[in-house]
């Protein structure tokens, strides 16, 4: 078997030299794991198992499969493919040593034991048999090892720490203490019930995430990713001076179906970096912008990051509701990037760099649209099906069928049976890392729910913040960010949704706003070292320093990451999520969006140090204050309650005064 299909389309094969390509591959492997490239019979077997996994889940989406059977089988497939496709360490890559055979056999046995146990197994959770305990320990060990192979050692280490807390927490001082649990109580709770490994996270992975990864693999196989990037270049004129706009537009188009920050960053970077260098971008600035564009993939409908599916499940709402809540924040995120890009162009031109504005050589937009319009169809179909009442599961299933059918409009993109089989297998292979993460996160969540740590932590956070919603929100954001430094976005959201979100909800924040807040700050881990994979990948492409590129990525994303505080601190801030509370109207939503847009523009200007002309230090701080007053007026609650009666309008007035001063200064220094 060749290497499993990557979510990256084959774009610009000559854009990277061999050394750079190797660096990028290592970074992608850091996110998706080091995968074996088996040949011959082993390759056929691996593809066959992955294809069987995809077909099983497609059948489960159409038919009715018992909940326990579906979750047990999903984890079973994950264990088998995890041990087959991911080597124990890199030096054993492309080998299949005896211990992998043994681990696969153990995974199959555990799955058989759980499924064959049926209702009797579920009924004896409180009084388990000795073999139930043995199988439970074996399952936990297998999940930890599979997760380590797919995502690294940090996530299993965290899970082990929570297991130790569940066993020995009775020896800790208040308020962290609990009654303590032995293996007869804890192990069945983790390994058999639907509150541990087989809890909500695995349920979402088995019913939604894997279907969307299969759909993403189909889009990739039909050439949709390459088409979206090419279409973006055509739409922006294909000129060097529009390189920044091209990055933003292509990130938006490619990010939706990709759902992967690193994949989007690399795909766009290989094409856009030569143009960005030509227009005057430094390697660090270009890398930061590319990483920021890739980050948008995780928050962009219709295929957001895996955590978005978990939001729907935790809140017991439809996935369409999550997509609707994400519309305005996503648009504002890309608007903030566009503000930064436009200011980049002004700054670069002002600095005297000559921009080559030669006529574009890219294909015109309309002919390109006519040639590949069908690539957009299935994306629109997902939303359309959900809008008329279909579940997200059936919607993506029908969208897959539509994408396969429309692929035959082009000979190059046609999914003939053999190509379709390999594509379906690739979809399951891409889901293994997420599924293993969800199973491992189930160990953590099971320990938290059994010990009551989530409620304890909420009380501790609220007391530390003195009952202030603003301070609690800041603490929550910091907690999610710190957790995200160590574990992937999905795991970060799962942990903090159970531990941190309840603190906000206790202070009166709507549950959907609290979960969206946690989700957005979990996403921030994509540009935060030591797991800043998107900036590191961009740095490998541009040749810049990885940590300076990470700082530039922070600069480009900083304005947008102030926005989530509005969800939880402003009673009308939920209007940005297209939700209304009592006393609100759509006019209030309009004003929220209006001020948020202008505030993000002000923050972008402060970050860039440029508006109409270059800014001095005091001007930058004043513009940052103006932006904050428009985007996040509730911050005054902690420092200047009631001193400024209308902070939105004060921020707007301050911004206008600063721009007027800059305009007058430019006229004074303009040549006669």
Secondary structure by P-SEA (a helix, b strand, c coil): cccccccccccccccccaaaaaaaaaaaaaacccccccccaaaaaaaaaaaaaaaaaaaaacccccaaaaaaaaaaaaaaaaaacccccccccccccaaaaaaaaaaaaaaaaaaaacaaaaaacccccaaaaaaaaaaaaaaaaaaaacccaaaaaaaaaaaaaaaccccccccccccccccccccccccccccccccaaaaaaaccaaaaaaaaaaaaaaaaaaaaaaaaaaaacccccaaaaaaaaaaaaaaaacccaaaaaaaaaaccaaaaaaacccaaaaaaaaaaaaaacccccccccaaaaaaaaaacccaaaaaaaaaaaaaaaaaaaaaaaaaaaaaaaaacccccccccccccaaaaaaaccccaaaaaaaaaaaaacccaaaaaaaaaaaaaaaccccccccccaaaaaaaaaaaaaaaaaaaaaaaaaaaaaaaaaaaaaaaaaaaaaaaaacccaaaaaaaaaaaaaaaaacccaaaaaaaaaaccaaaaaaacccaaaaaaaaaaaaaccccccccaaaaaaaaaaacccaaaaaaaaaaaaccccccccccccccccccccccccccccaaaaaaaaaaaaaaaaaaaaaaaccccccccaaaaaaaaaaaaaaccccccccccccccccaaaaaaaaaaaaaaaaaaaaaaaccc
